[in-house]
Amino acid sequence: MQTSKRFSVAGCLQVTAIAGALTAMAMPVQAEQWRGWNIQPPGYPNTVALEGFAKEVAEKTEGRVEPKVYNSGVLGNQPDAIEQTRSGALDFANFNMGPMGPIVPATNVLSLPFIFNSVEDMYKVMDGEIGDRFADALAEKNLIALSWFGSGARSLYNTARPVETPEDVQGLKVRVMNNDLYVEMIDNLGGNATPMAYSDVYQALKTGVIDGAENNYPSYESSGHYEIAQYYSLTEHLILPECLCIAKSSWEDLSEEDQQIVRQAAENAAKKQRQLWAEGSKASREKIVSAGVEVNEVTDKAAFQEKMQPIYAEFVKQNPQLESLVTDIQAAQQ
Ligand code: BDP
């Protein structure tokens, strides 16, 4: 009696287990479909790196997470996309730290003109403990920064003349990204700054609403701005890091194992992006030069740097809690 009862309980358990396994086979765990924002077009270094990230995550999580990258800013402009990622409406993105400033004040430190001496120094700083401080500030606003991309150095370009001294900026209408610091930057050089979405710049240049803008070689080239604004002057006033950021809610939905996979894929993507950036930047430069763009060196950068001093002074006055971040970045580059 007893034996048969035990037998039947075990049998029951076995049947239940088999039924469970069959159900699991028939209904696999729902895959997380991740939507990723990318402002750049197909083939751009960042795009290739992001697509590699998506592929690696899908493969290594065996389909538990399926990221898809939406290129060319089709999911909206950058300030909107930042808000959407913060709220979890988008799952991941590659953001520039310029338009991040109004949302995550600490990142404004990175937008102080000439804060970095070189792209190499920027990488060194962001890959170390200082980079972690920025990641912490982003996390407070629901953005998990998993790795840092580069975006070269931004320089001024316009339709009117080569910029060799600050006086050459006088009276030029210059598009800037959405950040008050950039308005001050152009104003201090005697120009008129116009904050505008990236996607509107081409038309604004064409119709003469603006005379110029500022960007790195790959963006200047891939956006087609070089076709209209044919003076590119190597002011190299901003060396901005970019993040590969995940929405906090999407991140927290992951198991620890999958977080590990996603983090590793983001680090691999940054490595790839930096390498592709160096190559792509060179290719873009060659392309614009052969299209007739006049590229000029700016020999007296100190004259531009001097005009930025009041911005630093005002910044630390308004944000005393960020002063140590400014001085630590400067000290790290000595
Ligand atoms: C590019 C950045 C992109 C910015 C764009 C701009 O990679 O994130 O949106 O500049 O100027 O270099 O708006």
Boltz pocket constraint, residues with backbone or C-beta under 6 A from the ligand:
constraints:
  - pocket:
      binder: B
      contacts: [[A, 39], [A, 78], [A, 94], [A, 95], [A, 96], [A, 151], [A, 177], [A, 196], [A, 197], [A, 198], [A, 214], [A, 215], [A, 216], [A, 219]]
      max_distance: 6.0
